[in-house]
Amino acid sequence: MQDTMGLTMFATPQGKEARDGLIYSQFYRLIKTPFNSTKVYVFDNDSVENLALDLGYIRFLQQEGRGITFSKGVCEFSYMHSKKRAYANLVDNQWKLYSTREEHRISITIMEEIYQQWVQWDLYDADNGTNNRPLPYYIVPTSELLNFLYAQINKYCFLFEHILAHTAKTYPILSYPILS
């Protein structure tokens, strides 16, 4: 989720857009919002990866003074909390729409011109259906997108827990279901 794309485009200082009143435009996706509660993403704790390391290897690194601080209990709690939070977020947000958000900063001069244009138009005319061109963007239903994210999270949790189960016989697998 941290690679969610955003784009800011500035008008060229002496360009036509700047002369017409455009200052900049921003485009960004809102899909990261279910996983970005109070600026903390799910599975954001880097120490969770230490769960999949062999305990003997961790002890060796600690004895050699390599500075690994590791608490199995804290990491397991963090991992399970992230799984529960991801599942709750996917379920709770299935009816929301996550489109690309656009924001445009324009000068007051161009805003006045836009307002005058709106006044002249009849904004309530129904579309007569003559414009049958395809849309210049894709529409992916939220349920389909969240089902995809659900499957991806399950895939990575399963692989992580599989590695964890086969790391060392003294290190039991977490006995919790994948996102149930």
C-alpha positions as CSV (number, residue, x, y, z in Angstrom):
1,M,0.0,0.0,0.0
2,Q,2.9,2.4,0.5
3,D,3.4,2.5,-3.3
4,T,0.0,4.1,-3.9
5,M,0.4,6.5,-6.7
6,G,-0.2,10.3,-6.6
7,L,0.6,12.9,-9.2
8,T,1.0,16.7,-9.0
9,M,1.3,18.7,-12.2
10,F,2.4,22.3,-12.1
11,A,1.6,24.7,-15.0
12,T,4.7,25.9,-16.8
13,P,5.4,29.4,-15.4
14,Q,5.2,31.2,-18.8
15,G,2.9,28.5,-20.4
16,K,-0.6,28.9,-21.7
17,E,-2.1,27.1,-18.7
18,A,-0.5,29.5,-16.3
19,R,-1.6,32.5,-18.4
20,D,-5.1,31.1,-18.3
21,G,-5.1,30.8,-14.5
22,L,-4.1,27.2,-13.7
23,I,-1.6,26.9,-10.9
24,Y,-1.4,23.2,-10.4
25,S,-3.5,20.0,-10.4
26,Q,-3.2,17.0,-8.1
27,F,-4.5,13.4,-8.7
28,Y,-4.4,10.7,-6.0
29,R,-6.1,7.5,-5.1
30,L,-8.1,7.0,-2.0
31,I,-7.8,3.2,-1.9
32,K,-5.0,3.4,0.8
33,T,-7.4,4.9,3.3
34,P,-8.8,1.6,4.7
35,F,-5.2,0.5,5.5
36,N,-3.9,3.8,6.7
37,S,-5.5,4.4,10.1
38,T,-3.9,7.2,11.9
39,K,-1.0,7.1,9.4
40,V,-0.1,3.5,10.4
41,Y,-0.4,0.8,7.7
42,V,-1.2,-2.8,8.4
43,F,1.9,-5.1,8.4
44,D,4.1,-2.0,8.9
45,N,6.2,-3.5,11.7
46,D,9.5,-4.5,10.1
47,S,10.3,-6.7,13.1
48,V,7.5,-9.2,12.2
49,E,9.9,-10.6,9.6
50,N,12.1,-11.8,12.4
51,L,9.4,-14.4,13.3
52,A,10.5,-16.4,10.2
53,L,14.1,-16.5,11.3
54,D,15.6,-19.5,13.1
55,L,15.8,-18.9,16.8
56,G,19.3,-20.2,16.9
57,Y,20.3,-17.6,14.3
58,I,18.7,-14.8,16.3
59,R,20.5,-15.9,19.4
60,F,23.8,-16.0,17.5
61,L,23.3,-12.5,16.3
62,Q,22.4,-11.3,19.7
63,Q,25.4,-13.0,21.3
64,E,27.7,-11.4,18.6
65,G,26.4,-8.0,19.5
66,R,24.7,-7.3,16.2
67,G,22.0,-5.4,18.0
68,I,18.9,-7.4,17.1
69,T,16.1,-6.7,19.6
70,F,13.5,-9.3,19.2
71,S,10.4,-10.2,21.2
72,K,8.6,-13.2,19.8
73,G,5.4,-12.2,21.7
74,V,5.4,-8.6,20.5
75,C,6.0,-9.7,16.9
76,E,3.2,-12.3,17.0
77,F,0.8,-9.8,18.5
78,S,1.7,-7.2,15.9
79,Y,1.3,-9.8,13.1
80,M,-2.1,-11.0,14.4
81,H,-3.3,-7.5,15.0
82,S,-2.4,-6.5,11.4
83,K,-4.3,-9.5,10.1
84,K,-7.4,-8.7,12.1
85,R,-7.2,-5.0,11.2
86,A,-6.8,-5.8,7.5
87,Y,-9.8,-8.2,7.6
88,A,-12.0,-5.7,9.5
89,N,-11.0,-2.9,7.1
90,L,-11.8,-5.0,4.0
91,V,-15.2,-6.0,5.4
92,D,-16.1,-2.5,6.7
93,N,-15.2,-0.7,3.5
94,Q,-16.8,-2.9,0.9
95,W,-19.6,-0.4,0.1
96,K,-17.3,2.7,-0.3
97,L,-16.2,4.1,-3.6
98,Y,-12.5,4.6,-4.2
99,S,-12.1,6.8,-7.2
100,T,-9.2,9.0,-8.3
101,R,-9.5,12.3,-6.5
102,E,-8.7,15.5,-8.4
103,E,-7.9,18.9,-7.0
104,H,-7.1,21.9,-9.1
105,R,-5.6,25.2,-7.8
106,I,-6.7,28.0,-10.1
107,S,-6.6,31.8,-9.9
108,I,-9.7,33.8,-8.9
109,T,-9.8,35.2,-12.5
110,I,-10.3,31.8,-14.1
111,M,-12.8,30.8,-11.3
112,E,-14.9,33.8,-12.2
113,E,-14.8,32.8,-15.9
114,I,-15.9,29.3,-15.0
115,Y,-18.7,30.6,-12.9
116,Q,-20.0,32.8,-15.8
117,Q,-19.8,29.8,-18.1
118,W,-21.9,27.7,-15.7
119,V,-24.5,30.4,-15.4
120,Q,-24.9,30.3,-19.2
121,W,-25.2,26.5,-19.4
122,D,-28.3,24.6,-18.6
123,L,-26.8,22.2,-16.2
124,Y,-29.9,20.0,-15.9
125,D,-30.1,18.8,-19.5
126,A,-30.2,15.0,-19.6
127,D,-27.6,13.3,-21.7
128,N,-29.1,12.4,-25.0
129,G,-27.0,9.3,-25.4
130,T,-25.2,10.3,-28.6
131,N,-21.8,10.1,-27.0
132,N,-21.0,6.4,-27.1
133,R,-17.2,6.7,-26.9
134,P,-15.5,4.5,-24.3
135,L,-14.6,6.2,-21.0
136,P,-10.9,7.2,-20.8
137,Y,-10.5,5.3,-17.6
138,Y,-11.3,1.9,-16.0
139,I,-14.1,1.4,-13.4
140,V,-13.3,-1.4,-11.0
141,P,-16.1,-2.2,-8.6
142,T,-15.1,-1.8,-5.0
143,S,-16.1,-5.4,-4.1
144,E,-13.9,-6.7,-6.9
145,L,-10.9,-4.6,-5.8
146,L,-11.3,-5.6,-2.1
147,N,-11.7,-9.3,-3.0
148,F,-8.4,-9.0,-4.9
149,L,-6.7,-7.3,-1.9
150,Y,-8.1,-10.0,0.4
151,A,-6.7,-12.7,-1.8
152,Q,-3.3,-11.0,-1.9
153,I,-3.1,-10.5,1.8
154,N,-4.1,-14.2,2.3
155,K,-1.5,-15.3,-0.1
156,Y,1.3,-13.5,1.6
157,C,0.1,-14.5,5.1
158,F,0.0,-18.1,4.0
159,L,3.5,-18.0,2.6
160,F,4.8,-16.2,5.6
161,E,3.2,-18.8,8.0
162,H,4.4,-21.7,5.8
163,I,8.0,-20.4,6.1
164,L,7.5,-19.8,9.8
165,A,6.2,-23.4,10.3
166,H,9.3,-24.9,8.6
167,T,11.9,-22.6,10.1
168,A,12.6,-24.6,13.2
169,K,10.8,-27.5,14.9
170,T,11.1,-25.6,18.2
171,Y,9.2,-22.6,16.7
172,P,5.5,-23.5,16.4
173,I,3.3,-22.0,13.7
174,L,0.8,-19.5,14.7
175,S,-2.4,-21.4,15.3
176,Y,-4.7,-18.7,13.9
177,P,-6.6,-18.9,10.7
178,I,-5.6,-16.7,7.8
179,L,-8.2,-13.9,7.3
180,S,-11.3,-16.0,8.1
